């Protein structure tokens, strides 16, 4: 385990634990390394999907946001002229 590693308690059901042990024994892998690698890949994939979806959402809403801003620009101009 790396020196910057931290222990995190995780509960696995019996079947999952058995599969993990069997897999690691068969491929001569350390359970901690496998779990860390799988989790890191999962989080990286999940993050990129969310960021892409967020970017697509901003692009899709861009036209609507521009229309809303245009509608209120006249109202803001009227309010500014009243204050003067």
Long-range contacts (C-beta under 8 A, 24 or more apart in sequence): 1-32, 5-32, 5-36, 10-35
